[in-house]
Amino acid sequence: MGDSDSENEGSQTNVSRLVIRPPGHTGKAQKGHLAFEATFESANLGKVDFVQDTEYDIYIRPDTCNPRHRFWFYFSIENTQADQRIIFNLVNISKSRNLLTNGLTPVVKSTSRPRWQRMPSSHVFYHRSPAHNNAYVLSFAFCFDAENEVYQFAMCQPFTYSRHKLAMEKLMAQSFNYVYKETIGKSVFERPIDLITISNPDNINLRREVTMDVDGDDLGSDFAPRKVKVVFIMARVHPGETPSSFVIQGLLDFLVSSHDIAASLREHIVFKIIPMLNPDGVFLGNQRCNVVGQDLNRAWAETNKFLHSEIIEIKKQLVYYDNHSKYDLDMVLDIHAHTALTGLFIYGNSYDDVYRYERHIVFPKILSQNCEDFNCSNTIYNADQKKSGSVRRHMTTYLSNEVNTYTIEVSLLGYEDHENRQIIPYTDMLYAKVGRNVTRALWDYYKIVATIPLEESSDEESGIPKPSKEAVRPKSVSIFRSFNMDRFKQVEKQRQQTAQTFDDGEEKAKMDPKSRNASVSKSSSDAKQKDFVRINSAKFRKSFSVSFEGDTLDNLSSLSLRNDNSSIGENDYSSKTETSGRASGKVLTPIVSLELDDAGHSELTRSVNSSEKQRRVTIGSLSRQKRYHLW
């Protein structure tokens, strides 16, 4: 069975205190006559059929007003006998391609053991059943080990609407001055859509004119105020994808903490977070749809206030911050849980503009270095028309070109441990850890793009001193961000002690200072030839070009993102002088470079040669601890 209608769709309502008596039995139910219950919040159980004393057929209730989606289930059983062994057949799952074939098993808890635990895979079977028209059936065997216990079963750990409200109440009860909660809209059933704003109060109230460069120096009146970056994060658009709520909870807990990284992010970034986008579907126990059977992640292109009221106001918020004069909407993250793939991965967009695409893939690469569970093989960049109604696909064309939209997917099962050749199941804590790792990746990303100063949180521990503020910056410089070469040289020096990303043959390719000076002198005589200072690693390939004017390195005139096609390879660290405009056929992707004019190049070469320094720089030394390194 694929994602299609079935003859056994199950009831359109959940079962209510259904006691199964064997055929021929009359009178009061006895111990061992199982009582099924699914009238509580987020529950899903449509029908139960008695097969024999030790076997029951169970039917999932399809999403309200949409019979195609049947995967999530959540129900309780009581009135059991001690050591009673039962086989349950879940017979109407609508997705045949799922993680049940890779070891995904239901979770269970009981009154005396309130922690959700996954059932052992030896007791769970996903198979084609001749007794059910050769359809895929999930069968699991379970032994009820005690009487007077209430057992609960679910596809994965539930995260209910009531739990969400309780988490919001606890968050606001802490009275942080950098956390704000507002209701930006309501669902079809009038449940509020909460928007959590986390940032420095000055950023939120727009009391601060941001005129500081990456080194903390005042740029003066000639520099326009920098817009405050806004990151929009949303989760739980699909009710059955409960892991996304644990991820967003871990992200929220970390952002409001006193950790240095969290404080640094709050100081420079405004976070807009919607923890539960589809509260109606969550409350009802649906898999993908809201109360009127609409998949909200396919409705962004054509919204209707009666069918998609949940996303109407969110769309307005995105447009508002995208067009704001003092805010700069920079990134939109939509967090999901995947039912067919393992690990953590990202769905991104593909663009005809190669420069935009190169910028777009930077954050996923940084995230991959912060998360040991990241699965690069599942990460995809596409322009799938079938998903044109999703927030990722639609908003990338609806918003400005500078906004990056991603779908973050985390597996319903776990992630692969390649060293031990096993799958490690996700728990509540591991899902929360994913949320914390996303914030760390955002911190690394915004340090690289110079939104967060390099001095914050990392430099003191990494041994990089702050640059001197005695240098006078020319007033004629016209640039939206300053680049301090003293700072650059300090980072270069620190990199030599910590970076491990260069090829093994790098040392052999070194030239002595005399020959290097001769080579540089020869190359600078040709106005068309330029050399590059490489800020590179094996995985970071975004072009970042800085041009210099005048006789000094501090006389910086422009900063632009560009695509450098002059590289002779993605891991090229050779000391050969390259000719601008000469594109080699070996180029796989552009790498990060600083392009200098002749005067700037000569000055930088003298500085580097005088101390016999390598000409390549990595970003790895910017991170505060080794476990947070970028590449």
N, C-alpha and C positions, 0 to 999 in steps of 0.2 A: 504494500500500500504506500502510495506517495502522499503528498499534501493534497488530498482530495476528499470528497465526501465519502462516507461509508454507510453501509446498510445498518451498522451497529453504532449509531452516533451516541447513544445514551440519552438519558432524560435531559430536558432543558432546565431542570431544577435539581438541586442537591438532595440527597436522601436525608431523611429526618428520623432518627432513632429507629432504624430498620433492623428488626430482630429476625434472623433467618432460622426458621424451624425446619427440620427434616420433613420430607413428604410423609403424610399420614399421622404426624404428631399433632395433637390437640391439647389445649389447656395452656397453663403457664409455662413460659420458657424456662428451661433448665440451664444449669451451668454447662458451658460449652456451646450453647446456642449463641453464636456471635451476634453482637449488636453493633451495627455500623452507624456512625454519626458524621454528618458533614454540614451542619447548619451554623458553624462558627465562622469567624472572619478568615477570608482567603481560602476556605475549604473548597474542594472540588471532588465530588463523587456522584455520578449520575445514576448508576443502577448496579445492583448486585444480584447474580444468579447463583443458586445452589446447584452444584454439580454432583458432589457426594459429600460424605461427612468430613472428608479431609481436603476438599477442593472447592474453590469459589471462582466464578468469573466476575471480573470487576470492569465497569465501563466508566470512562472519563466523561464528565459533562463538558460539552463543547462550549466555546466562548459564547457569551450572550449575543444573539442575533447574527452569529457567524459559525456555522457548523464545521468549518474546515479546520479549525485549530483545536487540537486535542493532544496535549502533551503533559501539562501540569496536573498533578493530583495531590490531594492533601485530605486525609480523613483519619478518624479515630475508631478504635475497636475496643469493646469491653465485654464483660460477662464471659470471660475465658476460664478455662480449666488449667491447672498446673500441668506442665509438660504436654500441652495440646499442640500437635503439629498440623499445620495447614499449608496448602499450596494455593497461592493467589495468582490468577491469570488476568493480566491487564490486556484486554483484547482489542481495543479500538484506538491505539496510538496512531496519530495521523502522519508522523514523520518516520519513515523507514530508515533514512540516513541520519543517524544520530550516534551519540557516544555510548549507547547501550551495547553496541558491538565492540567497544574498546574497553569495557570494564566499568562503565557508570552503573551504579546500583542505587536503589532507593535508600533514604535515610529513615531512621526510626528512633523514637525515644519513648519513655514510659513515665509514669507518675514518680517512681522512686529513682529514675535515672533521667533527669531532665535535659541532659546534653544530647544533641543530635549526633548519631553515629551512623556511618555507612554500613550497610549489610555486607557480609563477606561475598566476594564474587563467586565462590563455590556454591552458593545457595541461590544464585540469580542466573536466569537463562533468557536470552532473547533469540527467538527462533520462529520459523514458519510452522504453523500448527495446522495439520490436516483436519483437526476437529473444529477449526474456525475458518473454513474456506481457504486454507493455505495462506492466511494473513499472518503478518508479524505479530507475535504475542510476547509480552514480557511476563515471565513466570518467576516467582520467587517463593521459596519455602521458608517458613518461619515457625519457631517453637515458642509459644507463650509459656514463660517459665514461672508465672505466679498468678494467683487469683487476686481479685479486687484491685487490679491494676488497669489503668487506661493507657493503651498503646496508640501512638500516633505514627502515621506513615506519610511520607512526602517524596516527591522527586528530588528535591534538594532542600537545604535549610530555608524555612520560610522567613520572610521579613514583612510583617503585616503593616497595614496603615496605622493601627494603634501604636505599634512600636515606633513608627516614624514620628508620630505626634509626641510620644513620650521623649524621644531623643531631642526633638526641637525644644520642648519645654525645659529639659535639663540644660541644653545649650544656652538658652536665653536666661535661665536662672543664675548663671555665672556672672552676668552683668558685665561682660567685656565691652569696653568702649569702642572696640573695632569690629563688633559683630552687630548686624542689623537684620531684622526679619520683617518682611512685608508680604502681603497677599496681592499677587499681581493678576489673579483671575480665579475662576471657579470652574469646576468640572460640570458635566451635564447634570449630575446629582447634587450640585451646589457644594461640593467639597472644595476647600480652598487649595490653591496652588501656591505653595510657599517659595519665596525667593530669599535666599540668605546672601547678604553682602558682607564680605570680609576684607577689610583694608584699614590703613591708617585713617583716622577721622579727618585729617586734612585732605586726603585724597577724595573721600566721600563728599565732604562739604565744599570742595573746590576752594579752600582757603589758601592753598599754597600754589604759587607760581613756580613750576619746576624749571629752573634755569641753571641747574648744576650739570657739569659734564661728568664723565665716568670716573674722574679722579676727585670729585667733590669740590672743584673750583667753581667760583661764580663766573659765568661767562660774560656778564656785563649786559648793558642795554642793547648791544648790537645783535644779541642772540634772542630768537623768539622762544617763548616758553614751550617746553616739551609736553606733549599730551601724555596723560596718564594711561598706561596700558590696561585694558580690560580683558579678562579671561572668563568666558562663559562656559559653565559646566552643568550638564543635566544628566539625569539617570532615571531608570525605571519607567521608560516609555512603554516597555513590554512587561506586563505584570508578572509573567512566569519567570522572568530573568532576575530572580532574587539576589544572586551574587552582586549585581550592580549596586544594590543598596548597601551591602557590606563594604564595597569599595568606596562609595561616596562617604560612608560614615567614617572610615579610616582617614580619608582625605580631610574631612571636616575636623576631626579630632586633632590631626597634626597641624592644620593651618591656624587653629586657635591656641595652640600650645605656646610655651615660652621658649621653644627651640630656636636657635640662632637662624636656621634656614627659614622657619616660619615667620620670624620677626622681619627678616630681610625681604621676604616676599610681600608681606603686608605693607611694608614701607613704600614699595615701588609699584605694586600691582593691585588692581581692584578685582576681586573675585566675586562673580555672580553665580550662585549655585542653586539649582533646583533639584533637591534630593529625590522627589517623587513627582514625576510629570503626569502619571495616569492613576490617580488615587481611586477612581471608580473601579477600574479593572483589577487593581490590587485587592480592594475590599471584597470584590465578588469572586476572586479566585480564577480569573481568566488567564489565558496563556499569552495572547498578543494584543487583544482588542480592548476598547473602552466599552461602556455599557450599551452603546448602540451598534456594536460590532465593527467599529472602524479601527483599522491599524493606523495609529497616529504617526508612525514613522514612514508612512507612504502617503501622507496627506498634506505635506508642507507646500507642495506646489499649488494645490487647489483646496483652500481651507473654507470651511463653512461654519458659521457661528453656532449653528444648531447641532452639528455633528462633531466638530473639532474645536469646541470652545477651550479645551486645555491648551492648545498651541497658538491661538489667536494672539493673546497678550504677549506670549514669549516672542513671537515673531516681531511684534511692535518694539519690544525691548531691544532686540538685536539690531533693528534698523535705527533705533534712537541712538544707541552708543556708536554705531558705525558712522553716523553723520554728525556726531557731537563735536563742538568746537574745541573742547578741552579734554575729551576722552578719545581713546583710540582703541576700538575693538580689534583685538589682535588674534584671538584664538577661540574656537568653539569646540568643546569636547563633549561627545555623546557616548555615555558609558553603557555597554550592553554585556550580556552573558551569551556565550555561544553553545549550542546544543550538539554540535557535530565535530568541533576541533578542540585541540588541547592547547594549554598555555595562554599567555597574554600576547595579544597582537593588535595591530592597527589596520583599519581600512582607511586609506587616503584617496586623494583624487589625482587623476592624470590631467595634464594641461598641454596644449599645443605650444604654449610659451615655455621654452626650456628653462629660462631663468626663474620663472615662477615655480616650476616643478622642483628645481634644485633647492629653492628656499623651503618648499613644502616638505621635503623629506628630512630636514634637519632634526626636528623634534622627535620623530620616531626613532632615529638613530641614537639620539641621546637617551631616550627612554629604554632602548634595548641594553644600554650599558648600565643602567640603574636597576634593572630587574633581571634576576637570574632565571626567572620563569618566562622571559620574553621568547617568543617563537618567531624567528625571522621568516621561516618558510611559509607561515600563514599570513604574513603581512602583505597586503595587496594595495596597489594604486590603480584605480580604474575610473571609467566614466560610464558605468553600466546604466543603460536606459531603463532597465527594470526597476532600478532603485532611484529613479529621478525624483520621486516624491519624498525621499528621506531627507533629514536635516543636513546630512553631510553633502549630498549631491545638489540639493536645491539651493542651499544658502551659499554655496561657493560661487554661484552665478548671481544670486540675489544681492549679496553684499559686495563690498569693494574687493579689488584684487589682492589687497594686503592681508585680508583675513584668511587664516588657515582653519579649515574645518576637518575634524577627524572623528571617526568612530573607534572607540577603544573597546575591544572585545576581550573578555576573560572567560575561560572555559568553565563549563558546568561541572567538569570532572576534576581536572588537575593539570599539572605540567610535567614534561618529560625530564627525567634525570638521565642524561645521556651517559654519564660516567658509570652509573650502576644499572643502566638499561631497565628503568622502571618508571612508572607514572606515580608521582606524589600527589595524593588527593588534596584539593583545597579545603581548608577549614575556615570558620568565621575569622580567625585571627590572620590567616594567610591572605584572605580577601582584603582585610583591612590593611595589611602590609602593602598590597598592591596600590591602594589609595595613597599611602605615605610615599611610596616610591614615585608615583606620578608627580607629587609636589616637589620631590627632590629633582626630578628630571626638569620640571619647570624652572626651578632655581638655576640649574646648570645652563639651561637654554637662555634665560634672560641675562645671565652673566656674559654669555658668548656674544649676544647681540647688543651688549652694552647698555641695557636697561637698568641693570643692577651694577653698581660700581664694583670693581675687582677687590677693593679693600675690605668689603663687608664679609665678615664671617670666616673667610678662608685665608686671607693673606697673612695674618699674624701667626697662625699656626703653621703655615707653609714656609715661613721665613722670608717673605718678600716684603721689604720695607716700602713705606709710602714714598712716592716721588716728591722731589723738592718743589715747593710752590714759588720759588724765587724767579723762575723763568717767566718772562713777560710775553704774553700772547699778543700778536699784532691785532690791532683793532679792525684791520681791513679784512680779516678772515671771515668768510661767509659760509657757514656750515651748520647743520642742525645737530651734529654731535662732535665733540672734541676727541682727538686721539693724541695721547701724550706719549712721545717716544721714549722719554726716560722710564716711564712705566713699562713700555714694551721691552726695553732692554733688561729691566729687572726680571720680568717674566721669562725672558730668554735665558738668563743666567740660572734661574731656579729650575727651568726645564732640563738643563743639562744634568742636574743631580737626580731627577725623578723620572723623566720620560723613558719609556721602554718601547716606543712604537716605531723605531727606525729599522730598516733592513740590516741584516747581519753584515752585509758588505759595505756598510756606510763608512766604517773606519778606514777601509782600504781605499775608498774613493777620495779620502781627504787629500788636499794639496798643501804643500808648505806655504807659509805666508808670502814668500817672494814670488813663487810661481802664480799664486792666486792674485797678487797685486798686478802682476804682468798681464794676466788674463783679463782682469777687470779694466785695466787701463786700455787694453786693445778694444774691448767691447764698448766702452763708453764713447770711443771716437766715432762710432757709427750712430747717428741720431735715431735710426729705425730700430736699433737693438736695445732691448731692455732686459734686466735681470729681475728675478723675483725672490722675495723672502718668503719661504714656505712656512705657513702655519698649517701643519698637516698631521694626519694619522691615517691608518689604513681604512678607516670607515667614514671619516668626515670629509665630504667632498663638495661643500658649498662654496661658490666663488665669492670672495669678499675683497674688493679692490679698493685701495686707498692711494690717491694721487697727491703728490706734493709739489709746491711751487716755491721758488726762491732758493736761498742758499742754506737755510737751516731746516732741520727736520721738524721743528715745531711750527713752521709756516705752512700749515695744512689748509688746503683750499677746498677739497671735496671728498665726499665719502659715498661710495655707491656699491650696490650689489651687481655683480656681473658674472658672466660665464667665461672662464678662461679655457680656451681650446688649444692653447699652446703647449699644454703638458704632454709629455711623451709617455705617460702611463699613470695609472691611478696611484701607484706607490713609488713615484719617481722622486728620488732624493739625490740624484747625481749632481755633481758640482759643475757640470758642463753649462756653458752659457747658451741660453735658448734665444732664438730669434722670434720676435713678435710676429704674429700672423701666420706662422708656420704650424699648421695643424698636422699632427702625426696620426697615422692610421691606427696606432696602438692605444689611442686615448679611449678609456672606458667611461670615465666620468670626470668632470672638472674637479680640481682640488682647491683648497683655500690658498689664496695668494695675496700678497701686498705688492701692488705694482707701483714702482717709483719712476720719476723722471730722471734725467741724467744727473742733475745736481744732487737730488735727494739720494740717488743710488751711490754716488761717489762718497757722500758724507757717511752713509750707513756702512759702506764697504770699509772705509778707514776705521770706523768704530769697531767693526767686527774683527778686522784683521789685526788690529792693535792688541787685542786680547786673545787672538787665535781661537775665536768662537766659531761654532758651526753656524751655518746660515739658515737652519731650519728651526722652527719653533712649534711646539705642540700645545694644545689647550689643557693637557692633563694636569699641569701644575696649578691650575686655577681652583681645583676642587680642594676642599678642606681636609678630607681624609681619603686614604687609598680606596676604601670601599665605595666611595662616591665618584671614583675617577670616570672621566668621560669616555675615553677610548681604550 
